[in-house]
Amino acid sequence: CRGVVHGVAGFVCLNLWIGAASNTALFWGAMGIGAGIQIQMQFHFKRILLEENPMSRRAILVGSSQTRAQINEELLNQRLGTNLWTTELSYAGVQGYDLLLLERQIRRANPQVVICYVTEGYFYMGPTSATFPYFFQFRDLPDEWRRGGGRYLLGKHFYTGLFGDLLPLFRCREVLAQRLFGPAIVNLKQLQYDSSLQSDLEARARENAAAFHLSGVSDFEKQAFEDFVARCQQANRQVILLVGGYNPILARQIDPAIRADMMRFLDRLKSRYSRVVLVPQGDLPEQTPADYEDLTHVNRDMQRRFSTDLADRLPKLLSQGDRKSTRLNSS
């Protein structure tokens, strides 16, 4: 009986310690092992460093892995770092509701500018969530049920997120496993998935395009995305939405009605929120199939060209957003 009591007490103390330690950059930095960087570790490590950054004007790159693939934060900082410091806080696979969950984390860093590379995947990919296991908490339950999320998001990730809120050790299990056993143990599923992909991009494009559709989930994700924008506006953050796309091989296969619906939604955000600046895809560097590594992520050369173009236009976009906000507030 004493052994059971001591074991339970030790387990509770370990969870309390991890819960406290996970608020420090030292803890997350110790979880990194060179090339085997785990996304949860990277997100929290960079977020905490941003909280401690003394720069008066700071920007964050949010969104899915496409944001990370398109924009190189180091290049932006080389060009604009004296006036605007940029930190990439994207999270692979996020959709509209995921961004709303991440807003609480972003709020702690208090950036003045939020930049997001927006594509159809945020709204039309069906009921999935990349962030539930790592960020969903019991305090989010009332808001999720009010939105009707129970119809779309109940499942393994939902309960995993709640269990992780109770036990920080469980929530950090992947980074701890990587630290103890190496990155291969964490990347095994990804490697299996990569090996199962067809080499024929046209065939993969037809298969992937079938996942995009208009539904009640689309409305749920768009409302959550809009609420993310609204929270940023309430905090006086400027939101720059870059209207992006996919490899043209995939883009040609997606129903054009989906793109049209997304553009109507983004135009509505632009007109409704004074701190939103919308950059149409036609104003961004053109991207051909040769600029992509796969159906969604551009190669390093395209990333450099895209980031250089963004660095050149960011000062104008920031001043444009400030003028728009002043004009609307005055009226």
N, C-alpha and C positions, 0 to 999 in steps of 0.2 A: 504493500500500500504506500509506503514511504517513497518507493521508486516511482510509482505512478504519479504521486503528488509532485515529486521533484521534476519528473519529465514534463508534466503539464505546465508547471511554473517556468521551467526553462524554455518551453515552446512559446509561452506567452511573452516572456522577457525578450526572446529573440525577435518576435514580431514587433514588439514595442521599439526595440533598438533599430530594426530596419526601417520602421515607419519614420523615426526621427532622422536616421542617417540619410534616407532618400531625399531629404531636403537640402543636401549639401553637394557641391560639385565634387568634393573629394570621394564620396561614395561612388558616384556614377563614373568618375574618371578611373577609379580602380577596377571598374567592370570592363573597360576597353582593353582589347588585346591586339593592337596593330590593325591588320587588314580585316580582322573579324569583328568589325563594329556592328553592334546590334542597335536597331533603330530606336528602341525605347531608351537605351542608355544614351545615345547621341542626342535625342530630343531633350531630355532632362538636363544633361550636362551643358548643352549650349544655352538652354533657357536660363539656367541659374547664372551662368557667366554673363548673359545679357542683363540680368537684374543688377549685376554689380558693375556694369559698364558705365563709366562717368560721362559718356558723350551726351550732349544736350538733345540731339535729334537722332532717333534710332528707328530703323525699319526692320520688319520681319518678312520673310518669304513663307507663305503658308500654302496649304493645299496638298495635292497628291504628289506622287513621285515624279509626275511630269514637271511640276514646279522646280524640283531639285535638278532634273535633267536639263531643263531649259535655261536656268539662271545660275550663274557661278557667283556666289557671294564674295569670293576672294577678289574677283575681277572688279566687282562693284566697289568694294572697299579700297582697292588700289586707286580707283578713279575719283571716288566721292567720299572716302573715309574721313576726311577732315571736316566735312559738312553733314554727312549722313552715314551712320554706321549700320550695315545690313547683316542680319543673322538669319540663316535658313532654318526654319522650324516646320518643315513639311513632314507629312506622315503618309507613307505609301498606302494607297487604296482608299483615302478618305472620300466621303460624300458630304452632302450638306449638313446632316445632323452631326457627323463627326466633327466638323469645324465648330459647331455650337458647343460640343463637349470640350474641345481644345481651347475655346475662348477663355475659360477660367484659368488655364495655365498661362495663356498669353497675357491675360490681365495682370498677372503678377510681375511681368517684365515691363509693363507699361510703355509699349512702343508708341511712337507718334504716327508711324506710317505702316500700313499693311498692304502687301503686294501678293496677288493671287493669280496664277495662270489657270483660267477657267475653261473646261471642256465639258462635253456632254456627260462624261462619266460621273460628275457630281450629282446628277439628277435622274438619270434614266437607266441605271444598271440594276435595278431591283433591290430587294431588302437585304443589304449586307452592311456590315460595319467593321471598319479596321481598328477602331479605337475603343470599342466597348470593353474588351478584356483588360485594358490598361488605364482607362480614365472614367468609366461609368461608376457612379456612386449611388448610395441609397438616397442622397439628397436630390438626385436627378429623377427619381421615380415619379413624383407628382407632375412635373413638367412633361415627362415622356408620355404619361397616361393622358394628360390634357391634350396633347397633340395627336393622340391616337396611335402612338408608336407601338403599343401592344399588339396591334394588328399586323405589324410588319417586322418587328425586331425581336420578338420573343424567340429564344433559341439558346444554343450552347454559349454563345458569346455574351448574351444578356446575363445568364446566371454566373458565368465566369467572372464578369465584371463585378457583380455583387459580392461574390466570394472573395475576390481580390480586395474589395473595399474593407472586408472584415479582417483579412489576413495579408498584410504587406509582403510576407514571405512568399505567398502564393503568387501575388502580382509580379514579383521580381524573379520568379522561378527561371525564366528564360535567360536573363542576363547572368544570374548566378550559375546556371548550368553551363553557359558559355565560358564563364570565368574559370570554372572547375575542370571542364572536359574539352574546352576548345571550341572554335566556331563551327566545326563540322557537325556537332550534335544539334546545333540550332538551325543550321542551314540545310539539313537533310531533306526536309519537305520541299524547300525551294528547289534544290537540285533535282529531286524526283519530278517536280512539276516541269522544270526546264527541259529535262530529258524527254518528257512526254509530248512536248510541243511539236507540231508539224513543221517541217522545214519549208513547206510551200506557203509563202506569205499570202497568196491569193486565197487559198483554202482556209487558212487561219482567219483571214479578214472576214470571209463570209460567215464563219462560225462565230466570231466575236461580235459581228454586227447584229446578229440575232438576239443578243442580250440587251440591246438598247430598245426601249419601248416606253410609250406614254402610258401612265397608269396612276392609281392613287398614291403609289410610292413616290412618283415624280412630284406630286403636289406636296407631299410630306417633306421631301428633301429640299424643295425650293423654299418652302416656308421657313425651314430651319436655317437655310443659307441666308435668307432675308433677315431673320432675327439675329444672326451673327453680325451682319452688316449694321443692323440697328444698334446693337450693343457697342460696336466700334464707334459709331457716330455719337452715342451718348458719352463715350469716353473721349470724344474729340480726336479720334484717330482718323486720318485720311486713308481711304481704301482705294487702291488702284487695281482694277480688274482688267487683266490682259486676256482678251478673247482668243483662245488658242484653238488647236485642232490636233488631229492625229496624222499619222502617215497617210498620204493621199490614197494609198492602196486600201486602207480601212475606211477612210472618210467617204470614198465613193460608194461603199456598201451600206452605209448607215442611212436610214430613211430621212430624206430632206425635211420632213415635217418636224423631226426632233430638233434639228438645228434651228429651224424657224421659231419653234416654241421657246427654245433657250434664249434666242436673241430678244424676243418680246419680253421675257422675264428680266433679262439684264438691262434692257432699255428702261423698263419700269423702275428698276432700282436706281438707275442714273437720274431719272426725273424726280424720284421720291426722296432721295437722300442727298443732302448738299455736300457731304464729304466723300462722295463716290465719284471717281473718274474712270470712265470706260474707254478702253483703247481697242478699237475694232481690229479684227484679224488682218484686214487689208492694210493697216498702218504698220504692221509688224513685219520683220523680214520674212520673205517667202521661203517655204520649206518644201523640198521635193523628196521623193522616196529615197534618193541617195543620201539625204541628210539624217536618216533614221537608222538606229541600230536594230529596231524591231518595229512593231506596229504603233507604239506609243512614245518611245523615248528617242530623242535626237542624239547624235554622236557628239563627240567633244568639239569638233570644228564648228558645228552648228551652234552648240552651246556658247562658244566664244563669240561668234558673230551676233547671236541674239543678246548676250549679256552686254557686249560693247554698245549695241544699238540702244538697249535699255538705259545704260549708264549715260549716254549722250542725251536722251530725252527726259530722264527723270527730273532734272531741275525745272524744266518747262511744265511737266505734269504736276509737280508739287505746287508751283505757283498758280497753275490753272485751277487746281483744287481749292487753293486758298481764296482765289478771286470768286469762284463759284459759291463757296460757303459764305463769303462776306455779302455777295449780292443777294442770295436767297434769305439770309438772316435779316438783311436790311428791309427787304420787301415784306 
